[in-house]
Each structure stands twice: as structure tokens, then as C-alpha cells.
Amino acid sequence: MSFTHSTARNPLLFEAFPSEEQQKNGLHNPELSQWFTPEWAAESLVARYFADLDASDLVIEPSCGLGSFLKAIPESVPVIGVEIDPDLADRARANTNREILTGDFTTIPLPPDVTAVIGNPPFVVPVIERFLHRSHHILPTDGRCGLLLPAYAFQTFGRVNRWNEKWSLRADMIPRGLFPNLRLPLAFCMFTKDTRRSIVGLVLYAEAAMIGNLSQQSREILQHGRPRTGVWRALVAETLDLLGGRATLDQIYRSIEPRRPTATAFWKEKVRQQLQQHFLHCGPGEWALCNPAA
């Protein structure tokens, strides 16, 4: 990995510049704030997440640095590195004996038939977004993009849900001690370009987005609940009470309706579940409070 933003402008990333020994070992370039994946870690990540690669694949390493991931890919598997720093690109060629393209991964021409992307992009969210956009563009259906990322990239449900609209996600925590003096936690995330849109290791993201779209009154009920009553049951009971104690399913939906359309019907499923479990089904598509205290 290499990135060129200054630690002076990103004080949260690092506690201090590395020692002379760390610089000498090639772990860091203080002028460019470049941090490189230890080779043992690259080998372990490839073995865990990309053990099925073979000669039919074509792998791209989008910010190859000194080439740790390139060396970790089996020699029988075609792989190409991309590095924006010409000096680093030369060092990676000598270090790996692999093909290295010098340029910006997000814009440089790439060969067709890429099946996997693996690497350690700059720890800058807009750059990560551009890497993912290019990876999605070049990968086929079921293609995989495995990236070592700062955990703060997953801190907003809007971003993660937007990624999940295009990818299935699996995120696993890894030790921040991978890089000397790094203060923030790390994760390795596998982005798979499929139609399942599954998400593993990241919970409550879809629910948080859904609830954020509900009316203020509905959000307050779900936030604080009611004594001795689950929050969703309390919301449905409150809605039925406002509707006169009896209403159709469509009327209940409209009363709780989100402010804008969402990609999933999570909240509607919760409403139906509560109606079936705790309320009176009194006609086709019509429900009522079981009693005034329901």
C-alpha cells in the first residue's frame, strides 16, 4: 500500500513517525506516509480468503507498494500490480518479478478478464470508494475484491448500505499492530460482486437506516419503547390506537410510512410479525387491538 496524504493533516492515523529501524526495514516512508503490508500478513490473508485461485484467474493488486500481496499470490496464478509511485513500482518489479503498471488504479487501462482484486488501499475513505467503484467495474459476476481497510470506513450505516447495494460483504477484524504505531483498528473486507447482497460481520446497518427513515413519532417509540412492552409491539399498538383501534394493513403501513422509499421491507416485516403475534385478525387484511391495554 502507498498513500501520499500527510500525517500532519491526518493526526488520527498514527501516534508517531516510525523508528529508523522500521524505515530501514521498508515498512514506512515518512515523506509520503507510506505503510506496507508485512509479507507474513499478506501470505496469511491470501491463504485464508483466496486459496482457490488458479491459473485461470487474473488478479490485480491496485496499490502494490513493495509487492507483498504480489509475492503472496502463487506463482502459477497470473497477477498484475498497479503502483502510482514510479520508484516504488521499480522496487516492486525487482522484488516480485511480476508485471507492474505505473499509474493510478482508478484510471489506468487494465487488461480484460480480471477475476479478483486484492490489496491494501490508502486509508482515505474517498480513495477507498474510488477503488471499489473501479473494482466493481472490472470484475465479472462473482468476482471478489479483498481489501485491508481501517475499521472507521464501516462506521456509517449509509456508506455500508450503499456498498451492500452492489456487493456482498464480509468483514473480519485484524490487529492494528500489523503496522507499527497505528492507533486505529483494522479489518479485512471481502467484497463479492454477486446478487445475494449478503452481509457478514456487520450488523444493524440495514435496520439503522430503516428506522432513520421512519416518522419522528415512530422513531421515538422504537428508541424508548413502553414499560413491559417490546418496542415494535408498542409501535403497532400506538398506531392502531391512533387509527381508532382497528385498521387495514395498508392503513397501518401508511401511518408508519417512511419518509422515502428504502431498499428493504424490514420494518413492514416487523409490523406483520407483531400483528400476527399480539393483535386480533378481524377480517381480510384487517387488524384490531385485542383490548384497550394491548
PECORMO-V588164 format. One record per pair of residues at least 4 apart in sequence whose C-alpha atoms are under 7 Angstrom apart, sorted by the first residue. I is the first residue (numbers start at 1). J is the second residue. D is the distance in Angstrom with one decimal. If there is no record, write none. Layout:
<<I | J | D> <I | J | D>>
This chain:
<<1 | 34 | 6.9> <1 | 35 | 6.1> <1 | 36 | 5.2> <1 | 37 | 6.8> <1 | 63 | 5.1> <1 | 64 | 5.5> <1 | 65 | 4.8> <1 | 120 | 5.0> <1 | 121 | 5.6> <1 | 122 | 6.5> <2 | 34 | 4.6> <2 | 35 | 6.1> <2 | 36 | 7.0> <2 | 63 | 6.3> <2 | 65 | 5.6> <2 | 122 | 6.2> <3 | 32 | 6.6> <3 | 33 | 6.4> <3 | 34 | 5.5> <3 | 122 | 5.1> <4 | 32 | 4.8> <4 | 33 | 6.0> <4 | 34 | 6.9> <5 | 32 | 6.9> <5 | 33 | 6.7> <6 | 10 | 6.6> <6 | 32 | 6.9> <6 | 33 | 6.2> <7 | 11 | 5.7> <7 | 33 | 6.6> <13 | 182 | 6.3> <13 | 183 | 6.1> <13 | 184 | 6.5> <14 | 181 | 5.9> <14 | 182 | 4.9> <14 | 183 | 5.7> <15 | 181 | 5.6> <15 | 182 | 6.5> <15 | 183 | 6.3> <16 | 181 | 6.4> <17 | 30 | 6.7> <18 | 22 | 5.8> <18 | 23 | 6.6> <18 | 180 | 7.0> <19 | 23 | 6.4> <20 | 24 | 6.0> <21 | 25 | 6.2> <22 | 26 | 6.6> <22 | 27 | 5.6> <22 | 28 | 6.8> <23 | 27 | 5.7> <23 | 28 | 5.2> <23 | 29 | 6.5> <27 | 35 | 5.7> <27 | 36 | 5.4> <28 | 33 | 6.7> <28 | 34 | 5.2> <28 | 35 | 4.8> <28 | 36 | 6.7> <29 | 33 | 5.5> <29 | 34 | 5.1> <30 | 34 | 6.9> <36 | 65 | 6.4> <37 | 41 | 6.7> <37 | 42 | 6.4> <37 | 68 | 6.3> <38 | 42 | 6.4> <38 | 68 | 6.7> <39 | 43 | 6.1> <39 | 68 | 5.0> <40 | 44 | 6.2> <41 | 45 | 6.1> <42 | 46 | 6.2> <42 | 68 | 6.0> <42 | 69 | 5.2> <42 | 72 | 6.1> <43 | 47 | 6.1> <43 | 72 | 4.7> <44 | 48 | 6.1> <45 | 49 | 6.0> <46 | 50 | 4.9> <46 | 51 | 6.4> <46 | 72 | 6.6> <46 | 73 | 6.8> <47 | 51 | 4.9> <53 | 57 | 6.3> <53 | 77 | 6.7> <54 | 76 | 6.7> <54 | 77 | 5.3> <55 | 76 | 5.6> <55 | 77 | 4.6> <55 | 78 | 6.4> <57 | 77 | 6.4> <57 | 78 | 6.5> <57 | 115 | 5.6> <58 | 78 | 5.1> <58 | 79 | 5.6> <58 | 113 | 6.7> <58 | 114 | 4.8> <58 | 115 | 5.4> <58 | 116 | 6.5> <59 | 78 | 6.3> <59 | 79 | 4.5> <59 | 80 | 6.3> <59 | 114 | 6.1> <59 | 115 | 6.1> <59 | 116 | 4.8> <59 | 117 | 5.6> <60 | 79 | 5.7> <60 | 80 | 5.0> <60 | 81 | 5.8> <60 | 116 | 6.4> <60 | 117 | 4.8> <60 | 118 | 6.5> <61 | 70 | 7.0> <61 | 80 | 6.3> <61 | 81 | 4.7> <61 | 82 | 6.0> <61 | 117 | 5.9> <61 | 118 | 5.3> <61 | 119 | 5.3> <62 | 81 | 6.2> <62 | 82 | 4.9> <62 | 83 | 6.9> <62 | 105 | 5.5> <62 | 119 | 6.3> <63 | 82 | 5.4> <63 | 83 | 5.0> <63 | 119 | 6.7> <63 | 120 | 6.7> <63 | 121 | 5.9> <64 | 81 | 5.5> <64 | 82 | 5.8> <64 | 83 | 5.6> <64 | 119 | 7.0> <65 | 83 | 6.3> <65 | 88 | 5.9> <65 | 92 | 6.6> <66 | 88 | 6.3> <66 | 91 | 6.2> <66 | 92 | 4.6> <66 | 95 | 7.0> <67 | 71 | 6.2> <67 | 92 | 5.1> <67 | 95 | 6.9> <67 | 96 | 6.3> <68 | 72 | 6.3> <69 | 73 | 6.4> <69 | 119 | 6.6> <70 | 79 | 6.8> <70 | 81 | 6.9> <70 | 96 | 6.6> <71 | 96 | 5.7> <73 | 77 | 6.7> <80 | 98 | 6.6> <80 | 99 | 5.2> <80 | 100 | 5.8> <81 | 99 | 6.3> <81 | 100 | 4.6> <81 | 101 | 6.1> <82 | 100 | 5.6> <82 | 101 | 4.7> <82 | 102 | 5.9> <82 | 103 | 6.5> <82 | 105 | 6.1> <83 | 88 | 7.0> <83 | 89 | 5.5> <83 | 101 | 6.4> <83 | 102 | 5.1> <83 | 103 | 5.8> <83 | 104 | 6.8> <84 | 102 | 5.5> <84 | 103 | 4.3> <84 | 104 | 5.2> <85 | 89 | 6.1> <86 | 90 | 6.3> <86 | 102 | 6.1> <87 | 91 | 6.4> <88 | 92 | 6.0> <89 | 93 | 6.3> <89 | 100 | 6.3> <89 | 102 | 6.2> <90 | 94 | 6.4> <91 | 95 | 6.0> <92 | 96 | 5.9> <93 | 97 | 5.2> <93 | 98 | 5.8> <93 | 99 | 6.7> <93 | 100 | 6.2> <103 | 108 | 5.9> <104 | 108 | 5.6> <106 | 130 | 6.3> <106 | 131 | 6.0> <106 | 134 | 5.7> <114 | 138 | 6.5> <114 | 139 | 5.9> <115 | 139 | 5.7> <115 | 140 | 6.5> <115 | 143 | 5.2> <115 | 144 | 6.9> <116 | 139 | 6.9> <116 | 143 | 5.7> <116 | 144 | 4.9> <116 | 145 | 5.7> <117 | 135 | 6.9> <117 | 144 | 6.3> <117 | 145 | 4.5> <117 | 146 | 6.2> <118 | 145 | 5.7> <118 | 146 | 4.7> <118 | 147 | 5.8> <119 | 146 | 6.6> <119 | 147 | 5.2> <119 | 148 | 6.4> <120 | 147 | 5.6> <120 | 148 | 4.8> <120 | 149 | 6.9> <121 | 128 | 6.5> <122 | 127 | 6.6> <122 | 128 | 6.9> <123 | 149 | 6.6> <123 | 150 | 6.2> <124 | 128 | 6.2> <125 | 129 | 6.1> <125 | 153 | 6.3> <126 | 130 | 6.4> <127 | 131 | 6.2> <128 | 132 | 6.2> <129 | 133 | 6.2> <130 | 134 | 6.2> <131 | 135 | 6.1> <132 | 136 | 6.0> <133 | 137 | 6.3> <134 | 138 | 6.3> <135 | 139 | 6.0> <135 | 145 | 6.9> <136 | 193 | 6.9> <139 | 143 | 5.2> <141 | 193 | 5.5> <141 | 194 | 5.7> <142 | 192 | 5.9> <142 | 193 | 4.9> <142 | 194 | 4.9> <143 | 192 | 5.9> <143 | 193 | 5.4> <144 | 190 | 6.8> <144 | 191 | 5.7> <144 | 192 | 4.5> <144 | 193 | 6.3> <145 | 190 | 5.8> <145 | 191 | 5.0> <145 | 192 | 6.3> <146 | 188 | 7.0> <146 | 189 | 5.7> <146 | 190 | 4.4> <146 | 191 | 6.1> <147 | 188 | 5.7> <147 | 189 | 5.5> <147 | 190 | 6.6> <148 | 187 | 6.0> <148 | 188 | 4.4> <148 | 189 | 6.5> <149 | 186 | 5.8> <149 | 187 | 5.4> <149 | 188 | 6.0> <150 | 184 | 7.0> <150 | 185 | 6.2> <150 | 186 | 4.5> <150 | 187 | 6.1> <151 | 185 | 5.5> <151 | 186 | 4.9> <151 | 187 | 5.5> <154 | 160 | 6.0> <156 | 160 | 6.6> <157 | 161 | 5.9> <157 | 205 | 4.9> <157 | 208 | 6.9> <157 | 209 | 6.4> <158 | 162 | 6.1> <158 | 209 | 6.8> <159 | 163 | 6.3> <160 | 164 | 6.1> <161 | 165 | 6.3> <161 | 205 | 6.7> <161 | 206 | 6.5> <163 | 167 | 6.0> <164 | 168 | 5.8> <164 | 169 | 6.6> <164 | 197 | 5.9> <165 | 197 | 6.6> <166 | 193 | 6.7> <167 | 191 | 5.6> <167 | 192 | 5.3> <167 | 193 | 4.9> <167 | 194 | 6.3> <167 | 197 | 5.6> <168 | 191 | 5.7> <168 | 192 | 5.0> <168 | 193 | 6.5> <168 | 194 | 6.5> <168 | 196 | 6.5> <168 | 197 | 4.2> <168 | 198 | 4.7> <168 | 199 | 5.7> <169 | 189 | 6.8> <169 | 190 | 5.8> <169 | 191 | 4.9> <169 | 192 | 6.6> <169 | 198 | 6.3> <169 | 199 | 4.7> <169 | 200 | 6.1> <170 | 189 | 5.5> <170 | 190 | 5.2> <170 | 191 | 6.8> <170 | 199 | 5.8> <170 | 200 | 4.6> <170 | 201 | 5.9> <171 | 187 | 6.3> <171 | 188 | 5.7> <171 | 189 | 4.3> <171 | 190 | 6.4> <171 | 200 | 6.5> <171 | 201 | 5.2> <171 | 202 | 6.8> <172 | 187 | 5.3> <172 | 188 | 5.4> <172 | 189 | 6.4> <172 | 201 | 6.5> <173 | 186 | 6.0> <173 | 187 | 4.2> <173 | 188 | 6.4> <174 | 186 | 5.4> <174 | 187 | 5.2> <174 | 188 | 6.8> <175 | 185 | 6.7> <175 | 186 | 6.3> <176 | 182 | 6.1> <176 | 183 | 7.0> <176 | 184 | 6.4> <176 | 185 | 5.0> <176 | 186 | 5.5> <177 | 182 | 6.6> <204 | 208 | 5.8> <205 | 209 | 6.4> <206 | 210 | 6.2> <207 | 211 | 6.1> <208 | 212 | 6.0> <209 | 213 | 6.6> <210 | 214 | 6.9> <210 | 267 | 6.9> <211 | 219 | 6.3> <213 | 258 | 5.0> <213 | 259 | 5.6> <213 | 260 | 6.8> <214 | 218 | 6.1> <214 | 219 | 6.1> <214 | 256 | 6.7> <214 | 257 | 6.4> <214 | 258 | 4.3> <214 | 259 | 6.2> <215 | 219 | 6.2> <215 | 256 | 6.7> <215 | 258 | 6.3> <215 | 259 | 6.8> <216 | 220 | 6.2> <217 | 221 | 6.4> <218 | 222 | 6.3> <218 | 235 | 6.5> <218 | 256 | 6.7> <219 | 223 | 5.9> <220 | 224 | 6.1> <221 | 225 | 5.0> <221 | 231 | 6.5> <221 | 235 | 6.0> <222 | 231 | 5.0> <222 | 232 | 6.5> <222 | 235 | 6.9> <225 | 229 | 6.9> <225 | 230 | 6.4> <225 | 231 | 4.4> <225 | 234 | 6.4> <226 | 231 | 6.7> <226 | 234 | 6.2> <229 | 233 | 6.7> <229 | 234 | 6.1> <230 | 234 | 6.1> <231 | 235 | 6.2> <232 | 236 | 6.3> <232 | 270 | 6.9> <232 | 274 | 6.9> <233 | 237 | 6.1> <233 | 274 | 5.6> <234 | 238 | 6.0> <235 | 239 | 6.2> <236 | 240 | 6.2> <236 | 271 | 6.6> <237 | 241 | 6.1> <237 | 289 | 6.9> <237 | 294 | 6.5> <238 | 242 | 6.3> <239 | 243 | 6.3> <239 | 252 | 6.6> <239 | 255 | 6.8> <240 | 244 | 6.3> <240 | 245 | 4.9> <240 | 246 | 5.9> <240 | 247 | 6.6> <240 | 288 | 6.8> <240 | 289 | 6.7> <241 | 245 | 4.6> <243 | 247 | 6.4> <245 | 288 | 5.5> <245 | 289 | 5.4> <246 | 287 | 5.7> <246 | 288 | 4.2> <246 | 289 | 6.6> <247 | 251 | 6.0> <247 | 252 | 6.5> <247 | 286 | 5.6> <247 | 287 | 5.6> <247 | 288 | 6.4> <248 | 252 | 6.3> <248 | 285 | 5.5> <248 | 286 | 4.1> <248 | 287 | 6.0> <249 | 253 | 6.2> <249 | 285 | 5.6> <249 | 286 | 6.0> <250 | 254 | 6.1> <251 | 255 | 6.2> <252 | 256 | 6.4> <253 | 257 | 5.5> <265 | 269 | 6.3> <266 | 270 | 6.4> <267 | 271 | 6.3> <268 | 272 | 6.2> <269 | 273 | 6.1> <270 | 274 | 6.3> <271 | 275 | 6.2> <272 | 276 | 6.2> <273 | 277 | 6.3> <274 | 278 | 5.8> <275 | 279 | 4.9> <279 | 287 | 6.7> <279 | 288 | 6.1> <279 | 289 | 5.6> <279 | 290 | 5.5> <280 | 287 | 5.5> <280 | 288 | 5.1> <280 | 289 | 6.1> <280 | 290 | 5.4> <281 | 286 | 6.1> <281 | 287 | 4.7> <281 | 288 | 6.6> <282 | 286 | 5.7> <282 | 287 | 5.6> <282 | 288 | 6.7> <289 | 294 | 6.1> <290 | 294 | 6.0>>
